[in-house]
Amino acid sequence: MNIPKSGYIDLRPLKEEVDGNITVCQMLINSFITDIDGYINAMNIEVSSYNLPKLYQVAHKIIPSIRIFNIKKLEPIIIQLESELKREENLELINKNINSSIEIFNQVKIELQNELKLIENAAT
């Protein structure tokens, strides 16, 4: 399974984790795309009501996937967001990090969809 590195994602750790199993790789990518949609939706909903505990839960939950997909540009943003949400401080920075994470996740989603197409084309 030859998976090139993209702008935000690096699927090498995932590839190693699944030991080259294309089906499992596709399943994990699809699952993460669903998680991204859930993250974006939850952030958009909860930020409007400033539900900081719920925002914290959403940010905390997505961190392992960010690490599996090796999204190095996003991890520090989410870690900082998680920290600020836990302390319930600095709403301006929280909003900035939420907006940045959503922008990056939208790009990551596009990259993952493109990677799925590459994997499917390579399998045929």
LUMFI-43309 format. One record per atom (N, C-alpha, C): z, x, y. Coordinates in steps of 0.2 Angstrom, whole numbers, plus 5000, padded with zeros to 4 digits. Layout:
residues N
ZXY...
//
This chain:
residues 124
500050044994500050005000500050045006499550055010499450095016499550055022500150055025500250015031500350065037499850055042499950105048500450085052500650135056501250115061500850085067501250035070500949995076501450015082501249975087501649995094502349985093502649935090503349925090503649925083503249915078503549915071503349975067503749995063503550045058503850015051503350005047503449975041503650025035503650085037503750135032504450125028505050105032505650095029505650035024505249985026505149925022504749935016504249975017503849995011504250035006504650075008505150115004505650065000505850025004506349975001506049934996505449914997505149864991504749904986504749974987504450014982503750004981503349984987502649974986502449904984502949854982502749794980502549744986501849734986501549704991501749634992501849594986502149524987502749524990503249564988503949564991503849584999503449635000503349655007503049595011502549555009502249505012502849445013503249435008503749385009504249405014504449465014504949495019504649485026504049505027503649505034503649425036503449385031503449315033504149285035504649305031505349285033505549315040505349375041505549405048505149365053504549345052504249305057504549245059504849215053505249145054505849165058506149215056506749235060506649245067506049285069505949295076505849225079505449175076505449115080506049085081506549085076507249055077507549095082507549155082507849195088507649175095506949175095506649155102506949085104506849035099507048965101507748965102508248995098508948995100509149025106508849085108508949115114508749065120508149035120507948995125508348935126508548905120509048845121509748865123510048915120510748935122510848965129510349005131510349035137510348985143510048925142510048875148510748845148511148845143511848815143512348875144512148935144512548995144513048985138512848975132513248965126513349045124513749085127513749155125513949165118514449125115514649145108514049125103513649075105513049065100512549115101512449135108511949195109512149255105512849275105513049325102512949325094513049265091512849255084512149275083511749245087510949255086510749325087511049355092510849425093511149475087511749455085512049495079511749485073511449425072511149415065510449445064510149465070509449485070509449565069510049595070510049675070509849705063510049675058509849705051509049705051508749655052508049645052507649695057507949705063507649755067507649825064508249835061508249905057507849915052507749865048507249865042506549875044506349845050505749845052505649905057506149945058506150005062505849995069506149945072505949925079506349965084506250025085506650075089506750055096506250025099506250005106506649945107506749905102507149845103507849855101508049895096508749905094509249915099509049965104509549975109509649915114509149875115509149815119509649765116509549755109509949705106510649725105510749785104511449815103511849805110511449825115511849815122511949735123511449695122511449625123512049595119512149615112512649595108513349615111513449675114514049705117514249665123513749655127513849615133514049535132513749515127513849445125514549435122514749485118515449485115515949495120515849535125516349535131516249475136515749445135515549385140515549405147515249465148515149495155514449505157514349515163513749545166513149495164513149435167512649385165511949405167511949445172511249475175510949515169511349565167511149605161510949565155511349515153511249475148510549445148510449415154509749375155509249425155509249485158508749535157508649555150509149575146509049595139508749535135508949475136508649415132507949415134507749415140507049415142506649475139506949535139506549595136506549585129507049565126506949555118506449505116506449445120505949395119505249425119505149465125504449495126504249535120504749575118504649625113504549585106504949535105504849495099504149465098503949435104503249405104502749455102502749525104502349575102502449595095503049595093503149615086502849565081502949505083502649445079501949455078501549475084500849485083500649545079501049595080500949655075501049635068501549595067501749585060501149535057500949495061500349445058499749495057499649545061499049585060499149625054499849655053499949685047499849645040500049585041499949535035499249535033498749525038498049525037497849585034498049645036497849715034498049715026498649695025498949695018498449645013498349585016497949545012497249575011496949605016496249625016496249685011496749725011496849785006496949764999497249704998497349674991496749644988496249634992495649594990495049644988
//
